[in-house]
Amino acid sequence: MKNRPRRLRVSQKLRDLVSETKLSKDDLIMPLFVDENIDKGKKEIPSMPGQYRYSLKEIINECNNLVDLGISSIILFGIPKSKDSLGSSAYDKNGIVQRCIKSIKENFGDELVVIGDVCLCEYTDHGHCGIIKNGKIDNDTTLTLLSKIALSYAESGVDIVAPSDMMDGRIKVIRETLERNNYKNVAIMSYSAKYASSFYGPFRDAADSAPKCGIKDRKTYQMDYRNLNEGLREIELDIKEGADLVLVKPAMSYLDVIRESKNRFNIPIGAYSVSGEYSMVEGASRMNWIDKKEVVREILYGIKRAGADFIITYWAKYVCENEIV
């Protein structure tokens, strides 16, 4: 008798039994924005419906909600009161993210894995991820400041630092700085294959980090989206320099990079489902053009199927609230 694969599709329970790809709450990391300019409560981000900037006090309430839903990991982004050409608020030991890490750890301990995004773009008045000298990004000067940010996060109690800047050599410098200061157990999650994408627009609205002051984009340091092998080389270099986990960003248009990375490297591979991916779905959903719940499910399973071990996603809370996993 001929094999009939559809026999295994005739009911939901049967499909669940033989599903090749699994998605759980433990796979999800929720991004959170903490805003030093908000004294209390939260403010919705216009270009990211359902996402907010939180005050320092309110973010604790949100973390309570996440823990109750079963979410165990968050990544923090900060919006400071003041910005300058060196992004000095980023490595201020009393900065907004540093205070936020301390407060979350005081309230939740090991219930939440706290990841701190390490970059300068939210803190510089020019909106770039590195220091500008003579109209260009100065890679090596930037490394010193990135290591200062990572160290200040470690001193505040962070579990993982996540360099997202795409400067050459930053993983080595950060690892050496952490080791030298006895923070050997702080892990590094490197944005190793971060592409110069048009999908970041809503995030730049959320974090007030759009490029300004002459250099109109980040294509001189973020990766060319036409290149796969370049991404694999970046990942290999970061692993050699001491990365414990690596990220591919964005996710949906870069599933091939995720799959090739998973095939090649024996290290946890993550994907960042970015703001533009989120906002497109939210916009289409509000126009009733799509079934949001099913589209979100399909996107996240697609990212997992490509090989991602974990996913940073603005839908983490929605997924748990709506029992998608």
FITOR-585932 format. One line per 4 residues: number of its first residue (from 1); their letters; for each residue x, y, z of N, C-alpha, C. Coordinates in pm, whole numbers, plus 50000, padded with zeros to 5 digits. Atoms other than C-alpha are relative to their C-alpha. Layout:
NUM = a = X Y Z X Y Z X Y Z | ...
//
This chain:
1 = mknr = 50085 49880 50000 50000 50000 50000 50088 50125 50000 | 49921 49879 50010 50131 50344 49912 50000 50078 50132 | 49991 49913 49883 50255 50569 50189 49917 50126 49978 | 50084 49881 50011 50013 50852 50259 50033 50094 50116
5 = prrl = 49958 49911 49890 50179 51131 50464 49884 50074 50065 | 50109 49922 49943 49846 51308 50512 49930 49928 50114 | 50057 50071 49886 49742 51035 50757 50042 50065 50132 | 49947 49940 49878 49956 51219 51010 49958 50145 50018
9 = rvsq = 50045 49861 49991 49773 51549 50952 49851 50012 50032 | 50147 49999 49999 49412 51451 51010 49941 50062 50126 | 50052 49933 49880 49380 51601 51363 50110 50085 50061 | 49902 49910 49937 49545 51875 51566 50093 49923 50094
13 = klrd = 49919 50075 49905 49663 51632 51834 50103 49913 49927 | 49907 50083 50078 49819 51405 51573 50110 50088 49938 | 49899 49909 50055 49991 51700 51406 50098 50045 50108 | 49912 49961 49890 50125 51810 51745 50096 49887 50037
17 = lvse = 49919 50116 49963 50253 51459 51814 50124 49987 49912 | 49890 50024 50095 50471 51446 51503 50067 50129 49952 | 49940 49875 50045 50567 51812 51472 50152 49996 50018 | 49854 50003 49999 50935 51852 51391 50061 50117 50076
21 = tkls = 49948 49877 49940 50975 52200 51540 49922 50033 50126 | 50062 49968 49872 50905 52293 51902 50033 50144 50038 | 49984 49863 49953 50857 52643 52043 49948 50006 50143 | 50044 49990 49861 50841 52714 52416 50025 50141 50053
25 = kddl = 49979 49871 49936 50830 53013 52649 50147 50025 50029 | 49858 49987 49968 51191 52943 52739 50083 50047 49882 | 49929 49956 50120 51290 53025 52379 49992 50150 49979 | 50036 49862 50033 51161 53383 52401 50068 50100 50093
29 = impl = 49943 49889 49926 51336 53702 52509 49919 50125 49968 | 50083 49882 50019 51124 54014 52562 50084 50127 50008 | 49930 49871 49994 51278 54354 52471 49919 50101 50083 | 50064 49897 49919 51203 54636 52716 50079 50130 49989
33 = fvde = 49939 49868 50008 51270 55010 52685 49977 50074 50132 | 50012 49923 49876 51343 55202 53006 50044 50143 49970 | 49983 49861 50041 51318 55580 52971 50022 50088 50122 | 49966 49914 49887 51490 55816 53213 49917 50127 50003
37 = nidk = 50079 49878 50010 51263 56098 53095 49857 49982 50051 | 50135 50028 49949 50946 55929 53229 50008 49978 50151 | 49995 50011 49854 50889 55977 53601 49917 49884 50053 | 50084 50111 49956 50608 55727 53633 49917 49950 49883
41 = gkke = 50086 50056 50104 50394 55497 53423 50079 49960 49875 | 49940 50041 50126 50464 55422 53058 49937 50079 49886 | 50049 49930 50119 50420 55573 52711 50008 49906 49881 | 50000 50087 50117 50317 55382 52401 50090 50057 49891
45 = ipsm = 49913 49962 50110 50560 55388 52109 49913 50006 49874 | 50096 49985 50111 50359 55526 51811 50022 49903 49885 | 49973 50086 50115 50532 55318 51544 50003 49851 50037 | 50002 50139 49954 50515 55000 51755 49880 49979 50092
49 = pgqy = 50121 50013 49918 50155 54958 51872 50011 49884 50099 | 49994 50103 49897 50137 54768 52200 50134 49989 50070 | 49870 49997 49934 50501 54841 52293 50019 50137 50066 | 49994 49880 49917 50602 55101 52551 50142 50034 50043
53 = rysl = 49887 49957 49920 50875 55307 52703 49953 50004 50146 | 50040 50011 49860 50869 55244 53079 50084 50090 50089 | 49923 49937 49893 50967 55447 53380 50072 49892 50078 | 49923 50096 49921 51212 55283 53616 49909 49923 50096
57 = keii = 50093 50068 49908 50931 55207 53861 49905 49908 49923 | 50100 50077 50074 50686 55084 53598 50059 49874 49938 | 49941 50118 50064 50932 54842 53442 50001 49882 50095 | 50008 50108 49901 50928 54642 53765 49862 49934 49994
61 = necn = 50135 50056 50015 50551 54601 53730 49991 49916 49874 | 50004 50076 50124 50598 54488 53372 50078 49869 50014 | 49925 50124 49976 50862 54237 53479 49919 49901 50083 | 50092 50088 49924 50613 54101 53732 49902 49930 49907
65 = nlvd = 50094 50058 50097 50365 54050 53449 50067 49891 49916 | 49929 50095 50084 50626 53873 53237 50030 49871 50076 | 49970 50117 49918 50731 53640 53518 49874 49917 50022 | 50127 50071 49981 50366 53553 53586 49959 49923 49875
69 = lgis = 50033 50067 50126 50329 53461 53219 50097 49887 49965 | 49903 50105 50025 50633 53234 53232 50118 50042 49914 | 49885 49949 50076 50878 53457 53045 50118 50015 50095 | 49886 50004 49907 51224 53417 53193 50119 50082 49955
73 = siil = 49887 49923 50050 51448 53644 52983 49954 50132 49939 | 50029 49868 50056 51448 54014 52895 50130 50062 49950 | 49885 49920 50043 51682 54249 52707 49962 50147 50013 | 50029 49861 49965 51705 54614 52814 50066 50098 49903
77 = fgip = 49952 49887 50078 51741 54929 52604 49967 50127 50076 | 50021 49880 49920 51780 55270 52763 49987 50126 49918 | 50012 49866 50058 51673 55622 52672 50039 50098 50109 | 49950 49912 49894 51877 55874 52874 49941 50141 49993
81 = kskd = 50042 49860 50001 51797 56231 52972 50091 50086 49913 | 49905 49918 50075 52110 56367 52810 50084 49915 49907 | 49916 50066 50099 52314 56275 52503 50117 50091 49965 | 49886 49923 50044 52657 56382 52386 50076 49922 49894
85 = slgs = 49929 50062 50112 52911 56298 52118 50070 49871 50039 | 49932 50120 49952 53073 56027 52336 49904 49899 50063 | 50098 50092 49940 52751 55866 52461 50029 49969 50145 | 49951 50024 49865 52871 55912 52817 49894 49946 50096
89 = sayd = 50106 50056 49914 52532 55828 52969 49996 49848 49993 | 50006 50144 50018 52577 55474 52839 50085 49926 50102 | 49910 50068 49906 52862 55391 53076 50006 50070 50136 | 50016 49938 49868 52756 55611 53370 49952 49891 50097
93 = kngi = 50035 50107 49906 52745 55377 53670 49865 50023 50067 | 50134 49970 49951 52427 55555 53775 49904 50027 49884 | 50084 49982 50118 52278 55545 53424 49869 49926 50012 | 50135 50056 49991 51922 55443 53352 49998 49848 49988
97 = vqrc = 49998 50146 50013 52001 55089 53237 50068 49936 50121 | 49930 50054 49884 52247 55033 53522 49907 49995 50122 | 50095 49999 49888 51984 55137 53778 49889 49898 49979 | 50106 50095 50032 51726 54925 53600 50045 49857 50027
101 = iksi = 49947 50134 49973 51946 54614 53613 50000 49971 50150 | 49994 50018 49854 52004 54662 53986 49861 49979 50059 | 50135 50010 49946 51634 54711 54055 49934 49867 49964 | 50059 50128 50042 51526 54407 53853 50063 49885 50077
105 = kenf = 49933 50108 49928 51787 54187 54020 49962 50000 50148 | 50044 49993 49860 51685 54312 54365 49861 49942 50018 | 50139 50047 49991 51322 54225 54292 49980 49857 49956 | 50027 50131 50061 51356 53904 54091 50115 49900 50010
109 = gdel = 49887 50092 49990 51701 53759 54148 50021 49921 49872 | 49976 50086 50116 51754 53461 53919 49872 49959 49928 | 50124 50031 50073 51386 53445 53815 50003 50054 49858 | 49989 49939 50132 51475 53668 53521 50146 50004 49956
113 = vvig = 49870 49978 50063 51777 53646 53294 49997 50141 49942 | 49996 49860 50044 51870 54011 53237 50116 50018 49903 | 49902 49974 50106 52051 54102 52915 50007 50150 49978 | 49983 49858 50026 52194 54448 52859 50056 50024 49861
117 = dvcl = 49952 49965 50134 52224 54578 52503 50114 50099 50013 | 49881 49916 49992 52572 54728 52464 50020 50073 49868 | 49984 49919 50120 52579 55011 52213 49998 50147 50040 | 49996 49857 49972 52618 55387 52189 49888 50078 49932
121 = ceyt = 50090 49923 50086 52344 55480 51942 49889 50071 50076 | 50107 49937 49922 52079 55555 52206 50052 50117 50084 | 49939 49906 49905 52324 55778 52397 50080 50110 49933 | 49924 49897 50072 52507 55977 52127 49906 50100 49936
125 = dhgh = 50083 49897 50062 52375 56304 51994 49995 49986 49848 | 50000 50022 50145 52461 56188 51641 49929 49869 49962 | 50080 50120 50027 52274 55856 51674 50076 49882 49942 | 49923 50112 50053 52559 55632 51562 50049 49909 50112
129 = cgii = 49960 50103 49904 52687 55316 51730 50145 50013 50041 | 49860 49979 49968 53046 55441 51740 50034 50147 50004 | 49952 49862 49992 53249 55755 51798 50037 50050 49860 | 49970 49940 50129 53280 55990 51501 50123 50089 50011
133 = kngk = 49882 49914 50012 53617 56140 51410 50024 50030 49853 | 49974 49958 50138 53684 56339 51096 49894 49947 49903 | 50111 50039 50085 53343 56245 50960 49984 49851 49979 | 50009 50145 50013 53395 55870 50999 49991 49934 50137
137 = idnd = 50006 50075 49876 53329 55604 51262 50141 49954 50037 | 49869 50041 49951 53643 55548 51470 49984 49869 50078 | 50021 50134 49943 53636 55175 51537 50074 49982 50133 | 49918 50035 49884 53922 55149 51788 49971 50086 50121
141 = ttlt = 50039 49915 49887 53825 55447 52002 49869 49952 50060 | 50130 50048 49954 53475 55305 52023 50014 49878 50090 | 49986 50124 49922 53600 54973 52163 50018 50028 50149 | 49978 49966 49860 53716 55136 52485 49869 50035 50070
145 = llsk = 50127 49959 49940 53374 55288 52547 49903 49882 50011 | 50086 50118 49993 53190 54965 52465 50039 49911 50118 | 49956 50082 49886 53402 54780 52721 49959 50065 50132 | 50044 49930 49879 53315 55048 52978 49851 49978 50026
149 = ials = 50143 50030 49985 52943 54995 52911 49982 49860 50055 | 50015 50140 49957 52977 54618 52947 50042 49983 50145 | 49955 50011 49862 53173 54652 53270 49899 50062 50097 | 50099 49936 49912 52918 54894 53419 49875 49914 50015
153 = yaes = 50114 50091 49990 52641 54644 53339 50034 49882 50090 | 49959 50112 49916 52837 54362 53497 50001 50040 50147 | 49997 49950 49862 52891 54570 53810 49859 50018 50056 | 50139 49981 49958 52514 54630 53820 49927 49868 50021
157 = gvdi = 50060 50131 49977 52439 54256 53817 49942 49933 49878 | 50055 50058 50122 52358 54179 53452 50048 49856 49983 | 49963 50138 50029 52362 53815 53340 50076 49988 49867 | 49942 50008 50135 52452 53873 52974 50016 50141 49946
161 = vaps = 49984 49874 50075 52600 54168 52785 49988 49967 49852 | 50031 50027 50140 52494 54198 52423 50048 50113 49911 | 49949 49896 50089 52719 54411 52199 49929 49998 49865 | 50079 49993 50123 52507 54529 51905 50057 50100 49901
165 = dmmd = 49942 49888 50073 52740 54790 51757 50062 49964 49866 | 49931 50052 50119 52924 54578 51492 50135 50065 49975 | 49861 49958 50013 53266 54730 51560 50090 49876 49994 | 49906 50111 50007 53556 54501 51472 50078 49986 50131
169 = grik = 49916 50027 49883 53726 54338 51771 49935 50026 50134 | 50057 49960 49871 53476 54440 52036 49978 49883 50094 | 50022 50116 49912 53410 54088 52167 50127 49970 50080 | 49872 50025 49932 53780 54037 52248 50024 50102 50110
173 = vire = 49975 49894 49902 53806 54372 52427 49904 49987 50118 | 50098 50014 49892 53486 54317 52625 50031 49877 50085 | 49967 50121 49924 53582 53962 52722 50121 50024 50091 | 49881 49972 49919 53926 54078 52840 49968 50093 50117
177 = tler = 50038 49908 49894 53769 54362 53039 49923 49929 50110 | 50078 50075 49901 53520 54131 53211 50089 49906 50080 | 49910 50093 49931 53788 53874 53292 50093 50075 50096 | 49905 49923 49919 54030 54136 53423 49935 50054 50127
181 = nnyk = 50072 49944 49885 53763 54269 53661 49919 49894 50075 | 50059 50113 49927 53656 53924 53786 49851 49981 49974 | 50137 50030 50042 53328 53905 53596 50003 49889 49895 | 49979 50111 50093 53416 53574 53435 49870 49928 49965
185 = nvai = 50126 50072 50024 53060 53441 53464 49896 50083 49924 | 50091 49921 50083 52898 53726 53271 50020 49957 49855 | 49993 50051 50137 52817 53587 52927 49992 50114 49899 | 50008 49904 50111 52851 53770 52595 49911 49941 49891
189 = msys = 50085 50034 50114 52571 53748 52340 50028 50103 49891 | 49957 49907 50104 52714 53902 52026 49899 50009 49886 | 50072 49977 50125 52506 54058 51751 50105 49981 49890 | 49889 50030 50091 52750 53885 51515 49966 50030 49855
193 = akya = 50043 49977 50138 52553 53899 51190 49883 50098 50002 | 50100 49893 49995 52371 54230 51214 50008 50078 49870 | 50001 49942 50134 52271 54358 50874 49949 50145 50001 | 50046 49863 50019 52223 54719 50763 49863 49995 49933
197 = ssfy = 50135 50033 50046 51849 54674 50732 49907 50120 50007 | 50106 49899 49994 51550 54895 50658 49889 49962 50097 | 50101 50046 49905 51352 54697 50914 50017 50059 50140 | 49972 49947 49866 51496 54896 51209 49927 50131 50030
201 = gpfr = 50059 49868 49983 51290 55211 51161 49922 50021 50127 | 50077 49978 49878 51038 55167 51443 50085 49996 50127 | 49911 50002 49883 51315 55076 51689 50067 50136 50019 | 49932 49872 49989 51494 55400 51610 49906 50109 50050
205 = daad = 50102 49913 49942 51170 55580 51691 49989 49971 50150 | 50015 50041 49859 51139 55382 52016 50117 50045 50085 | 49880 49971 49923 51498 55443 52125 50059 50137 49969 | 49950 49869 50041 51542 55787 51965 50146 49989 49956
209 = sapk = 49862 50030 50038 51851 55654 51787 50024 50006 49850 | 49979 49988 50145 51816 55749 51421 50132 50072 49972 | 49872 49936 50033 52153 55842 51258 49982 50146 49960 | 50003 49857 50031 52222 56215 51236 50144 50045 49970
213 = cgik = 49868 49936 50006 52515 56452 51182 50089 49946 49889 | 49911 50024 50112 52648 56379 50837 50000 49859 49945 | 49999 50138 50048 52671 56000 50818 49855 49951 50002 | 50144 50017 50009 52324 55917 50694 49952 49860 50036
217 = drkt = 50041 50136 49969 52323 55541 50757 50113 49925 50070 | 49902 50080 49926 52515 55256 50923 50063 49893 49911 | 49953 50102 50093 52624 55071 50612 50152 49981 50003 | 49855 50018 49994 52995 55129 50681 50042 49906 50112
221 = yqmd = 49963 50094 49894 52980 54908 50991 49902 49886 50018 | 50091 50114 50004 52664 54699 50974 50015 49930 49864 | 49968 50085 50115 52661 54421 50715 49911 50022 49879 | 50071 49993 50128 52558 54422 50349 49902 49883 49991
225 = yrnl = 50102 50105 49999 52230 54229 50322 50010 49904 49882 | 49981 50091 50113 52346 54071 49997 50095 49885 50032 | 49890 50091 49972 52614 53868 50176 49967 49899 50110 | 50013 50109 49902 52577 53533 50351 50134 49963 50061
229 = negl = 49871 50048 49949 52940 53422 50380 50067 50101 50091 | 49945 49896 49913 53040 53754 50531 49945 49986 50142 | 50062 50021 49870 52794 53689 50812 50061 49882 50074 | 49940 50118 49939 52941 53346 50875 50142 50030 50049
233 = reie = 49865 49962 49956 53291 53494 50892 49994 50085 50127 | 50015 49917 49880 53173 53753 51145 49969 49913 50122 | 50034 50089 49889 53021 53480 51361 50122 49922 50046 | 49881 50077 49966 53336 53270 51346 50102 50084 50077
237 = ldik = 49907 49911 49931 53551 53567 51449 49954 50028 50143 | 50050 49968 49867 53324 53653 51742 50010 49881 50095 | 49984 50120 49917 53327 53294 51869 50145 49987 50045 | 49857 50010 49965 53708 53293 51858 50039 50105 50103
241 = egad = 49968 49893 49906 53712 53622 52051 49934 49982 50136 | 50058 50027 49869 53494 53483 52330 49851 50013 50013 | 50146 49995 49991 53125 53511 52241 49945 49866 50048 | 50064 50120 49947 52906 53262 52430 49874 49964 49923
245 = lvlv = 50119 50014 50082 52594 53313 52218 50012 50100 49886 | 49997 49904 50111 52546 53482 51880 49859 50023 49947 | 50129 49959 50056 52260 53664 51712 50009 50028 49852 | 50022 49956 50137 52140 53702 51357 49886 50102 50004
249 = kpam = 50098 49892 49995 51947 54026 51301 49998 50073 49866 | 50134 50045 49963 51692 54075 51146 49982 49848 49983 | 50028 50144 50006 51520 53735 51136 49936 49957 49869 | 50083 50055 50107 51258 53695 50863 50069 49997 49864
253 = syld = 49933 49995 50130 51471 53799 50565 50138 49932 50003 | 49866 50055 49982 51778 53618 50701 49996 49858 50056 | 50013 50137 49952 51655 53266 50771 50112 49911 49947 | 49889 50079 50053 51929 53129 50545 50126 50018 50083
257 = vire = 49883 49975 49915 52192 53294 50766 49987 49922 50131 | 50024 50078 49878 52035 53135 51074 50030 49853 49975 | 49982 50143 50029 52030 52790 50912 50146 49966 49977 | 49859 50028 50026 52386 52808 50782 50083 50014 50126
261 = sknr = 49928 49982 49874 52506 52934 51119 49980 49879 50091 | 50030 50116 49916 52333 52650 51301 50072 49876 49950 | 49932 50116 50058 52480 52394 51062 50150 50003 50027 | 49854 49987 49998 52832 52530 51098 50058 50013 50141
265 = fnip = 49940 49966 49870 52877 52640 51462 49929 49930 50115 | 50053 50070 49883 52833 52445 51784 49990 50098 50117 | 50019 49895 49902 52712 52742 51987 49854 50045 49990 | 50139 49953 50011 52365 52878 52075 49986 50115 49900
269 = igay = 50026 49901 50105 52232 53074 51776 49862 50061 50025 | 50126 49932 49980 51965 53335 51832 49962 50086 49881 | 50049 49911 50105 51752 53552 51606 49924 50115 50065 | 50073 49883 49951 51616 53902 51663 49892 50032 49897
273 = svsg = 50114 49962 50084 51269 53946 51514 49974 50148 50026 | 49981 49858 49971 51302 54320 51478 49872 50082 49987 | 50115 49910 49989 51073 54621 51508 49920 50011 49871 | 50072 49988 50127 50990 54649 51138 49915 49878 49970
277 = eysm = 50078 50123 50017 50878 54287 51126 49876 50005 50088 | 50111 49987 49905 50662 54349 51433 49895 50100 49949 | 50094 49893 50035 50508 54674 51309 49923 49971 49872 | 50073 50037 50121 50420 54539 50964 49884 49907 50032
281 = vega = 50107 50093 49962 50222 54255 51119 49892 50072 50080 | 50098 49927 49919 50059 54484 51374 49913 50089 49912 | 50075 49912 50089 49959 54729 51101 49900 49923 49915 | 50090 50081 50083 49813 54460 50876 49888 49940 50083
285 = srmn = 50102 50057 49911 49631 54308 51171 49892 50103 50033 | 50096 49895 49965 49468 54638 51263 49910 50037 49883 | 50083 49980 50118 49340 54663 50906 49916 49874 49969 | 50070 50128 50019 49198 54308 50941 50038 49931 49870
289 = widk = 49951 50065 50121 49407 54192 50648 50057 49862 50028 | 49941 50128 49962 49560 53900 50839 49944 49955 50134 | 50030 50055 49868 49492 53672 51134 50129 50011 50082 | 49877 49970 49927 49750 53812 51376 50054 49879 50075
293 = kevv = 49955 50112 49918 49765 53512 51607 50067 49893 49915 | 49945 50105 50084 49826 53266 51326 50126 50046 49927 | 49881 49948 50067 50076 53492 51146 50118 50003 50096 | 49893 49997 49901 50279 53543 51464 50050 49858 50027
297 = reil = 49961 50139 49979 50275 53168 51526 50086 49950 49885 | 49927 50048 50118 50391 53099 51171 50139 50061 49991 | 49870 49933 50005 50671 53357 51186 50097 49939 50101 | 49910 50049 49895 50812 53230 51515 50040 49854 49976
301 = ygik = 49965 50139 50032 50793 52865 51413 50096 49996 49880 | 49909 49994 50114 50964 52958 51086 50142 50033 50045 | 49868 49964 49948 51251 53119 51277 50061 49883 50075 | 49951 50118 49929 51280 52814 51501 50039 49889 49902
305 = raga = 49972 50105 50100 51265 52578 51203 50132 50028 49927 | 49875 49963 50065 51553 52770 51046 50122 49966 50085 | 49889 50042 49914 51763 52673 51349 50024 50086 50122 | 49977 49913 49884 51731 52950 51609 49973 49925 50130
309 = dfii = 50019 50058 49867 51777 52830 51966 49917 50090 50089 | 50079 49904 49923 51620 53146 52106 49965 50117 49910 | 50050 49891 50084 51430 53446 51968 49974 50122 50086 | 50040 49872 49942 51425 53808 52077 49881 50049 49919
313 = tywa = 50121 49963 50073 51072 53913 51991 49909 50089 50084 | 50096 49911 49935 50830 54195 52077 49867 49929 50024 | 50123 50077 49978 50559 53929 52066 50011 49902 50116 | 49983 50099 49894 50696 53733 52362 49881 50002 50097
317 = kyvc = 50112 49989 49906 50426 53862 52597 49869 49958 49933 | 50121 50035 50075 50152 53830 52334 49989 49848 49981 | 49998 50145 50021 50255 53471 52262 49953 49926 50125 | 50038 50067 49876 50219 53374 52626 49857 50032 50042
321 = enei = 50137 49961 49966 49897 53568 52681 49897 49926 49916 | 50093 50062 50092 49736 53401 52381 50025 49851 49978 | 49975 50143 49999 49869 53051 52447 50041 49947 49863 | 49944 50046 50127 50053 53031 52116 50100 49887 50024
325 = v = 49913 50111 49959 50302 52807 52300 49946 49942 50131
//
